């Protein structure tokens, strides 16, 4: 079934039609993907970030720097400077106690003030609940409001991880989680309408996603065609923590989970351990990763492929069999292959497989190809990006249906790119293409 003898003979009679770069085209060669960059190399978990008048502000869960550590920078990539504690007086003394002040969310208000929504330790129950504070400066000091929490469903385990969302129509909401995990119950991510300064609730609670395991850190973004709800799952104290997302045509749902997580330790080739607690701001994503018992702050480029998120440095997979195939064909029932089908019989001089891939930003990326090669010798394909040759990729022999991965550096434009794999030496089948 895998014999390539007749195919090889037939290929000799065909003209060579492989694409190559024009003679005057300069091809920039790169050596590796660009992974999220560390911008605060100490404990700075659950980041919330925004830009105001040319200054970037970042806030974190309590640590040795204070109840609500705050840092500033002139650009998202830094350098960042920690400025101190944005809420030095601590959470509301009427209902909360210090020590577990988590996941701050700071949002600029139309009147020039700032609202801080925070999670704190509820004295009466020992659970976590959500409070609110205000300040005239983004650096604080923030003063807690009210004698009771803003959100505190004790029968559902309390509430954590509030995040402000303002829809395109100007209506303001809080996304938050009831902490069912704390009492052995499912947890739900909720959406609640607030006043335009976020200090009071004005509507009922709308359930978005529910899970029996850990689901937390909601961050809601509106795109042209849909709403995107980002969230973290797993335990944040190791590399199993990750970031996923769901989409919906309206805030009332229905919400559909993405087929694969957006950011995992594996999707970033172990460059970030447990990427989570993410905040998506314009064309950047801020996240924390586990480093020797603390969570450091990272930043990465963010792009939108038809209103679906792409993070630079995190692998995005495209199935080869769903691309455009020329003088080759799809083989179904491919044991062990991603999706059960592959691009096969790429055996002739004019055979090629082409897929569209999206890059969050321009520059050097890593192209990885899932392949099988049972020829007993190394095979190869030519790599053509946006019509220009970028060399070739080699596939060491490992047997048919024994799927392996090979990688090469490529240069991509920001946005959509075409990647074409052309007939090279020997023969190989292609399962998928990944870009990071």
C-alpha positions in Angstrom: 0.0 0.0 0.0 2.9 2.3 0.7 4.9 1.4 -2.4 6.2 4.5 -4.1 8.0 2.8 -7.1 5.4 3.5 -9.7 5.0 7.0 -8.4 8.7 7.7 -8.6 8.8 6.4 -12.2 5.9 8.6 -13.2 7.5 11.7 -11.6 10.5 11.4 -14.0 8.3 12.2 -17.0 6.8 15.4 -15.5 8.2 18.9 -15.8 9.7 20.4 -12.7 7.2 23.1 -11.5 8.2 23.8 -7.9 7.7 27.4 -6.8 10.8 29.4 -6.0 11.7 33.0 -5.0 12.2 35.6 -7.7 15.8 36.2 -8.4 15.7 39.7 -6.8 13.7 38.6 -3.7 15.7 38.8 -0.4 14.7 36.1 2.0 15.3 36.9 5.7 16.3 33.8 7.6 15.5 33.4 11.2 16.5 30.9 13.9 13.5 30.5 16.3 10.0 31.4 17.4 9.5 34.4 19.6 8.0 33.3 22.9 6.3 35.4 25.6 8.8 37.8 27.2 9.3 38.1 31.0 8.5 41.7 31.9 8.4 41.4 35.7 10.7 38.7 37.0 9.2 38.3 40.4 5.8 37.3 41.9 3.1 39.3 40.0 0.2 36.9 39.6 -3.3 37.4 38.1 -2.3 40.5 36.1 -4.7 43.2 35.1 -3.3 45.8 32.6 -4.5 48.9 30.8 -3.0 51.9 29.1 -4.0 55.5 30.0 -2.5 58.7 28.5 0.6 56.9 27.3 1.3 55.0 30.5 0.7 51.3 31.0 -0.5 50.1 34.4 -0.4 46.6 35.8 -1.9 45.2 39.0 -1.5 41.8 40.7 -2.7 39.6 43.5 -1.3 40.4 47.0 2.3 39.5 47.7 5.3 40.9 49.6 4.8 44.2 47.7 1.4 44.9 49.2 -2.3 44.2 49.0 -2.6 45.3 45.4 0.9 45.8 43.8 1.0 48.2 40.9 3.6 48.7 38.2 4.0 51.1 35.3 5.7 51.2 32.0 5.9 53.4 28.9 5.2 50.4 26.6 3.7 47.0 27.1 7.1 45.3 26.7 8.6 47.5 29.5 10.7 48.2 31.2 8.2 47.9 34.1 8.7 49.5 37.5 6.8 48.4 40.6 5.4 51.5 42.2 4.1 50.1 45.5 0.7 49.2 46.9 -2.4 50.7 45.1 -4.6 49.8 48.2 -2.3 50.3 51.2 -5.2 50.4 53.6 -6.2 46.9 52.6 -9.7 45.6 51.7 -12.9 46.8 53.4 -12.4 46.5 57.2 -16.2 46.1 57.6 -16.4 42.7 56.0 -12.9 41.6 54.9 -9.6 40.8 56.4 -6.2 41.0 54.8 -4.0 38.2 53.5 -6.0 36.9 50.6 -6.6 39.9 48.3 -6.7 38.4 44.9 -7.1 39.2 41.2 -7.5 43.0 41.1 -9.3 44.6 38.2 -8.8 48.4 37.7 -10.9 50.2 35.1 -10.8 54.0 34.2 -14.2 55.7 34.5 -15.6 58.3 32.2 -15.3 61.0 34.9 -11.6 60.4 35.3 -11.8 58.3 38.4 -10.7 54.6 38.7 -12.6 51.7 40.0 -10.9 48.7 41.6 -12.8 45.4 41.9 -11.0 42.9 44.1 -11.4 39.5 45.7 -10.9 39.4 49.5 -11.2 37.2 52.5 -14.8 37.3 53.9 -14.4 37.4 57.7 -17.8 36.0 58.6 -17.6 32.9 56.4 -14.0 32.4 55.6 -14.8 32.3 51.9 -13.6 34.7 49.2 -15.9 37.5 48.0 -15.7 40.5 45.6 -15.4 44.1 46.8 -15.1 47.4 45.2 -12.9 50.5 45.7 -12.3 53.8 44.0 -9.4 56.3 43.6 -8.7 59.5 41.7 -5.3 58.2 40.4 -4.5 54.9 38.7 -1.7 54.4 41.3 -4.2 54.8 44.2 -4.6 54.9 47.0 -7.9 53.0 46.4 -10.6 53.4 49.1 -13.0 50.5 49.6 -16.7 51.3 49.3 -19.7 49.8 51.1 -20.1 47.8 54.3 -20.7 44.6 52.5 -19.2 42.8 49.5 -20.3 43.6 46.0 -20.8 39.9 45.1 -20.8 37.2 47.7 -22.9 34.1 46.9 -21.9 32.0 50.0 -24.2 29.1 49.0 -22.1 28.8 45.8 -18.7 29.0 47.6 -18.3 32.8 47.4 -17.0 34.8 44.4 -13.6 35.5 42.9 -11.8 36.9 39.8 -14.0 39.9 38.8 -13.2 41.4 35.4 -14.7 44.5 33.9 -16.2 44.3 30.4 -17.6 47.2 28.5 -19.6 46.2 25.4 -19.5 48.2 22.1 -22.8 49.7 23.0 -21.3 51.2 26.2 -23.0 48.9 28.7 -20.7 47.8 31.5 -20.5 44.4 33.1 -18.5 42.3 35.5 -17.4 38.8 34.6 -16.7 36.7 37.7 -16.6 33.2 39.1 -18.6 31.6 41.9 -16.0 29.6 43.8 -17.7 26.2 43.7 -14.3 24.5 43.7 -13.9 25.7 47.3 -16.9 23.7 48.5 -16.7 20.7 46.2 -19.3 21.9 43.7 -19.1 23.0 40.0 -18.0 26.5 39.3 -19.7 28.9 36.8 -18.4 32.0 35.1 -21.1 34.7 35.3 -21.8 38.1 33.7 -23.5 40.8 35.7 -24.4 44.3 34.5 -23.1 47.3 36.6 -23.4 51.0 36.7 -21.1 53.0 34.3 -18.5 53.4 37.1 -18.7 49.8 38.1 -19.5 50.4 41.8 -22.9 48.9 41.9 -24.8 46.0 40.2 -27.8 46.9 38.1 -28.9 43.6 36.6 -29.3 39.8 37.2 -26.6 37.2 36.7 -26.2 35.5 33.4 -24.3 32.1 33.4 -21.7 31.7 30.7 -19.7 28.5 31.3 -19.9 25.8 34.0 -17.2 23.2 34.9 -16.8 20.6 37.5 -13.0 21.2 37.6 -11.2 24.5 38.0 -12.4 27.2 35.7 -11.4 30.8 36.6 -9.9 34.2 35.6 -12.6 35.2 33.0 -11.6 37.9 30.6 -14.2 38.9 28.0 -13.5 40.5 24.6 -16.0 41.6 21.9 -15.0 41.1 18.3 -16.9 42.1 15.2 -18.7 38.8 14.7 -18.6 37.3 18.2 -17.8 37.5 21.9 -14.7 35.7 23.2 -14.5 34.5 26.8 -11.0 33.6 27.9 -10.5 31.6 31.1 -7.9 29.6 33.0 -8.1 26.0 34.2 -6.0 23.5 36.1 -3.9 24.3 39.2 -1.9 27.4 39.0 1.0 26.0 41.2 2.4 23.9 38.4 2.8 23.6 34.7 -0.7 22.1 34.2 -2.3 25.6 34.4 -3.5 26.8 31.0 -5.6 29.3 29.1 -8.6 28.4 26.9 -11.5 30.3 25.4 -15.1 30.0 24.3 -17.1 32.0 21.7 -20.7 33.1 21.4 -22.7 35.2 19.0 -24.2 37.2 21.9 -23.7 37.7 25.6 -26.6 35.3 26.2 -24.7 32.5 24.5 -24.6 29.8 23.5 -21.0 29.5 24.4 -18.8 27.1 22.4 -15.4 26.0 23.7 -12.4 26.1 21.4 -11.3 22.8 20.0 -7.9 23.2 21.7 -6.6 25.4 24.5 -5.0 28.7 23.5 -1.9 28.6 25.7 -0.4 25.6 27.5 3.1 24.7 28.7 3.4 22.3 25.7 2.1 24.8 23.1 4.9 27.2 24.2 7.6 24.5 24.1 8.0 24.8 27.9 9.1 28.5 27.7 6.2 29.4 30.1 5.2 27.0 32.8 1.4 27.1 33.4 0.4 30.1 31.2 -2.7 31.5 32.8 -4.5 34.4 34.6 -4.3 36.2 31.2 -5.5 39.7 30.4 -6.1 40.5 26.7 -5.4 44.2 25.9 -5.5 45.4 22.3 -2.7 43.5 20.4 -1.1 42.2 23.6 -1.8 39.4 26.1 -0.4 39.6 29.6 -0.1 36.3 31.6 1.6 34.8 34.5 3.8 31.6 34.6 5.0 29.5 37.4 8.7 30.0 38.3 10.2 28.5 41.4 7.2 28.9 43.6 6.1 32.3 42.3 4.2 33.6 39.2 6.1 36.0 37.0 4.6 38.4 34.5 4.9 37.8 30.7 3.7 39.6 27.6 3.1 38.3 24.1 1.8 39.6 20.8 -1.9 38.9 20.1 -3.6 38.7 16.7 -7.1 37.9 15.5 -7.7 35.4 12.7 -11.3 35.9 11.6 -12.1 37.0 15.1 -10.3 34.0 16.7 -7.3 34.7 18.9 -3.7 33.8 18.0 -0.8 34.3 20.5 2.7 34.5 19.1 4.8 31.7 20.5 1.9 29.4 21.2 1.4 26.7 18.6 -1.6 26.9 16.2 -2.4 23.7 14.3 -3.8 23.5 10.8 -4.8 20.1 9.4 -2.9 19.5 6.2 -5.9 17.5 4.7 -8.0 20.6 5.0 -5.7 22.7 2.8 -5.4 22.9 -1.0 -3.8 19.8 -2.5 -2.3 19.6 -6.0 -1.5 16.3 -7.7 -1.8 14.5 -4.3 -4.8 13.4 -2.2 -6.3 13.0 1.2 -5.9 9.6 2.9 -8.5 8.8 5.5 -8.3 6.2 8.3 -4.7 7.2 9.0 -4.0 5.5 12.3 -2.8 7.8 15.0 -3.0 10.9 12.8 -4.5 14.2 14.1 -8.1 14.1 12.9 -7.6 10.6 11.3 -6.7 12.0 7.9 -3.6 13.2 6.2 -2.2 14.6 2.9 -0.7 11.7 1.0 0.8 10.7 -2.3 2.8 13.9 -2.6 4.9 12.0 -5.1 5.2 14.0 -8.3 7.2 17.1 -9.3 4.1 19.2 -9.3 2.6 17.8 -6.1 2.1 20.2 -3.3 0.0 20.9 -0.1 -0.8 24.4 0.8 -2.4 25.8 4.0 -3.1 29.3 5.3 -1.6 30.2 8.6 -2.0 33.3 10.7 0.8 35.2 12.5 0.1 37.6 15.4 3.0 39.8 14.3 5.6 39.8 11.6 9.1 38.2 11.8 10.7 34.9 12.7 8.5 31.9 13.5 8.9 28.2 13.8 7.1 26.0 11.3 6.5 22.4 12.5 5.1 19.6 10.4 3.6 16.4 11.6 4.7 13.7 9.2 5.2 10.0 8.5 8.1 8.6 6.5 8.5 4.8 5.9 11.0 5.0 3.1 14.0 3.9 5.2 15.8 7.2 4.4 15.4 10.8 5.2 12.8 12.6 3.0 12.1 16.3 2.5 9.7 18.9 1.2 10.3 22.3 -0.1 9.0 25.2 2.0 7.4 28.1 0.1 6.0 31.0 2.1 3.8 33.6 0.4 5.3 32.5 -3.0 8.9 32.7 -1.9 11.1 29.7 -1.2 12.4 29.4 2.4 14.4 26.3 1.9 13.3 22.8 2.8 12.3 20.6 5.8 13.7 17.2 6.4 11.8 14.1 7.7 14.0 11.4 9.3 12.5 7.9 8.5 10.4 6.4 11.3 7.8 4.2 9.5 4.4 4.8 8.0 1.7 5.8 10.4 4.4 6.4 13.0 3.8 10.2 13.3 6.7 12.5 14.1 7.3 16.2 13.9 10.0 18.2 12.1 10.6 22.0 12.4 12.3 24.8 10.5 12.5 28.5 10.9 10.4 30.7 8.6 9.7 34.4 8.2 6.0 35.4 8.2 4.0 38.5 7.6 1.6 39.8 10.2 -1.8 38.3 9.4 -2.5 35.5 6.9 0.3 33.7 5.1 0.3 30.8 2.7 2.7 27.9 3.4 3.2 25.4 0.6 5.0 22.1 1.0 6.4 20.8 -2.3 7.8 17.5 -3.5 11.4 17.1 -2.3 13.5 13.9 -1.8 12.0 10.5 -1.1 8.3 10.4 0.0 6.4 11.5 3.2 2.9 12.1 4.3 1.8 15.3 6.0 -0.6 15.2 9.0 -0.6 18.9 10.1 1.3 22.2 10.1 1.9 24.2 13.3 3.2 27.8 13.5 4.5 29.5 16.6 
